[in-house]
C-alpha cells in the first residue's frame, strides 16, 4: 500500500517534469531496481556471513577466518588481547525444517506465529482502515486524514521509546505489557467513540498513544523477540514461518474488519483489543524468556 502510494506520487511528479507517460512508469521501476542492486553489492561485499551458520553447514574454516578477523578488530579497538577460551565449543546442530513442528520448537513456532499475527493484524488494520473508521464516526475526509496523520506521529515516538527500554525489561513481560496496553486502549477508544464521550482532539490523543504502543510492539515483535527465540540453523526458517502466518492472517482479517465496520467503527477497536488480549495470554503461558540468554542456551534443543 505504501509502495503503491509512493509510486503514484512519483508518477505525478514525473508528469509535472514533462516526462512522457510511456517513459515515466519505466523510470519508477528503474530507480528502486538500481538502488536494490547497489544495496545488494554493498551487502555482498561488506556484510560477513554468520560464523555459527557456517559451522552448522560444516564450513568450519570459513567460520574460523571470520571469527579471527572479528577478534583482530576487537583487539585493535581495545588495545589489549582477548582472554583465552576456556570452555569447550558447543555443538551447532543443523535442524531440518520439520523440527519447527514438534518437540521444543513447536512451542516457539506457535508463540512466534501468534506474536506476528498480532503485529500484522493490529498494525495494518489501523494503517489501512483508520481514515474509513473515522469517516464512520462522523468525521469528513479532510478531518479523518488530518487525524490519521497526527495519530501516526506515535510511530517514530514509539520506536524511539522501545530503543531506550527494550533491553531493560524481560522479553515475556514486555510483550504482555505492550499487548495489554493495546487491549486497554482498544477498549477505551471503542467505548468512548460509541458513546460520543470524546471529541476530535481527544481522539487524536488516544490514537497517538495507541500508535505509540503499537510501534513499540512492532519493534519488539519483528526485530527482537521473534528473531531471538530460534537456534542458529532455524532462525530463518522459524522467523520466516512465523512471518508467513502473520501475513496469512492479514489476508483474512480484513473481511472481519469490514463486517464489524459496517455495523460500527467502534467495534473494530474492540476487536483489536480482543486480539491483543488473546495473544498476550499466549505469550504469557507459552513464551520463552530470551533476554540475557546466550545463543548456546537458546539453541540447546534436545
C-alpha positions, 0 to 999 in steps of 0.5 A: 500500500505504501509502495503503491502510494509512493509510486503514484506520487512519483508518477505525478511528479514525473508528469509535472517534469514533462516526462512522457507517460510511456517513459515515466512508469519505466523510470519508477521501476528503474530507480528502486531496481538500481538502488536494490542492486547497489544495496545488494553489492554493498551487502555482498561485499561488506556484510560477513556471513554468520560464523555459527551458520557456517559451522552448522553447514560444516564450513568450519574454516570459513567460520574460523577466518571470520571469527579471527578477523572479528577478534583482530578488530576487537583487539585493535579497538581495545588495545589489549588481547582477548582472554583465552577460551576456556570452555569447550565449543558447543555443538551447532546442530543443523535442524531440518525444517520439520523440527519447527513442528514438534518437540521444543520448537513447536512451542516457539513456532506457535508463540512466534506465529501468534506474536506476528499475527498480532503485529500484522493484524493490529498494525495494518488494520489501523494503517489501512482502515483508520481514515474509513473508521473515522469517516464512520464516526462522523468525521469528513475526509479532510478531518479523518486524514488530518487525524490519521496523520497526527495519530501516526506521529506515535510511530517514530515516538514509539520506536524511539521509546522501545530503543531506550527500554527494550533491553531493560525489561524481560522479553515475556513481560514486555510483550504482555505489557505492550499487548495489554496496553493495546487491549486497554486502549482498544477498549477505551477508544471503542467505548468512548467513540460509541458513546460520543464521550470524546471529541476530535482532539481527544481522539487524536490523543488516544490514537497517538498513544495507541500508535505509540504502543503499537510501534513499540510492539512492532519493534519488539515483535519483528526485530527482537523477540521473534528473531531471538527465540530460534537456534542458529540453523532455524532462525530463518526458517522459524522467523520466516514461518512465523512471518508467513502466518502473520501475513496469512492472517492479514489476508483474512482479517480484513473481511472481519474488519469490514463486517464489524465496520459496517455495523460500527467503527467502534467495534473494530477497536474492540476487536483489536483489543480482543486480539491483543488480549488473546495473544498476550495470554499466549505469550504469557503461558507459552513464551520463552524468556530470551533476554540475557540468554546466550545463543548456546542456551537458546539453541540447546534443543534436545 
